Amino acid sequence: MVRIQERLVKKRYYGKAMYQYPVYSLNFPKKFHELLQPFLDEDLQTDVERKSNTLIITLTPKPTEKPFLNKKNANLHSAKSRKNSGDQE
């Protein structure tokens, strides 16, 4: 069984105004911990649907963005390195 829990977060701005908003969380039973381990510390995309008396929550890992160039190849394509290579030819 999983429960949806709500807590109220209160923030003060400049010691005067208070802003508050609800935060919802899910606590999973221990029997699901092994299934959750591969997804720890990952950004997950969340989709929530409600069909009649059922709540469907789908969590999928976001695709990781690969850097266009790594540091090793970055100097080969810089303007300075192109200028120096033209002088040598």
Secondary structure as GFF3:
##gff-version 3
##sequence-region A 1 89
A	DSSP	beta_strand	3	13	.	.	.	ID=ss1
A	DSSP	beta_strand	17	27	.	.	.	ID=ss2
A	DSSP	three_ten_helix	30	32	.	.	.	ID=ss3
A	DSSP	alpha_helix	33	36	.	.	.	ID=ss4
A	DSSP	three_ten_helix	37	39	.	.	.	ID=ss5
A	DSSP	beta_strand	44	51	.	.	.	ID=ss6
A	DSSP	beta_strand	54	61	.	.	.	ID=ss7
A	DSSP	alpha_helix	71	74	.	.	.	ID=ss8
A	DSSP	three_ten_helix	75	77	.	.	.	ID=ss9
A	DSSP	alpha_helix	79	88	.	.	.	ID=ss10
###
